[in-house]
């Protein structure tokens, strides 16, 4: 079975790496991490993602640009805010998002 | 008409990692229950016991208000803001993770276990500058009355967080009752009963039961036995 592709965006490099590692702990999920908007938009154009996690440090202006760009490419994309930084909340957030119960 | 939710103690999520025995009121780590995601802005209520000489290694957080209340024993705290501190029973610790912080929490004692509550509240502002604080509370100030231990206001009693939230502790003798008036419209209160039996209006809570109440301005608390409890008033969010 193909893994669920998840794009993780966060400004803090160590926290971003932690979140990627925790997402990848689930054998059904695969995370791609990006620290900048340019990298994130480039990755989104190259790959088909099911979910986008917006991590810490992303300014409101960037968040709006990213959301608008992703939705212009894929109207069905689910985008959520990840709170807590690679914490005990990550799995539940992803499960909730994949079932359509939370989204930005 | 007030709305309520009852979480009996035995229905909480449970994870025993050997060194850490944790009960989760809301979904956390490997415990996932879509019906137990949060109570308004209150996202995590973990009832943790840490073995002697063990603890949480260095790990990150961002965008979360993290409150720790030790119930027994001492925890040593270290973080990436160069804070090194010990929190003891009677203290309350708060950390605004904001743009990102790393920390560790260890039970340095070789014999005594640490029991503490780990509480996470969604912030009302994202990407704030990380901060840490801890204070010592006077147990006398909650005997048969409510002691404010947290608020949104730096100048108010207790610690403060980036959220329109107020926490109170109470240690009531059997038969004592009081009324709690909510501080802000749109808020609800999650009651966590630490020990003994209490009633919130007509609802009996036993030890470690949780009870959320919202769409109301006030409620009564009655100690059915000698009891200790924590009230967490938080925005209900939409």
Interface residues (C-beta under 8 A of the other chain):
Chain A: X10 X11 X12 X14 X15 X18 X55 X56 X57 X58 X59 X81 X83 X84 X85 X86 X87 X88 X89 X91 X92 X95 X96 X99 X101
Chain B: X27 X28 X29 X30 X32 X34 X37 X43 X44 X59 X60 X61 X62 X63 X64 X97 X98 X99 X100 X102 X120 X122 X126 X127
